[in-house]
Amino acid sequence: MSLDEKFNQAAEEVKQLVTQPSDADLLEVYALFKQATVGDNNTTRPGMLDFKGKAKWDAWEGKKGLSQDAAKEQYITKVATLVASIGKK
């Protein structure tokens, strides 16, 4: 199975988790997904009252410089860890 196929499979598995992961885990999964699919953050930071948007932006910005393939590998590993600890439907 290719890296892209494994990544797409992990993207589907994360939607099937029994319960919602912690906020920290959600931010990590979000940041790795964005880095894997878009690359380095290319947007401006949200305004000061958009707390959720800023947290997501900061998480993605923290992955700056990580290659898309490395981000895919880390995403696959993170999702596998979440599935193992939480379980999926």
Secondary structure as UniProt FT lines:
FT   HELIX           3..14
FT   TURN            15..16
FT   HELIX           23..37
FT   TURN            48..49
FT   HELIX           51..61
FT   TURN            62..65
FT   HELIX           68..86
//
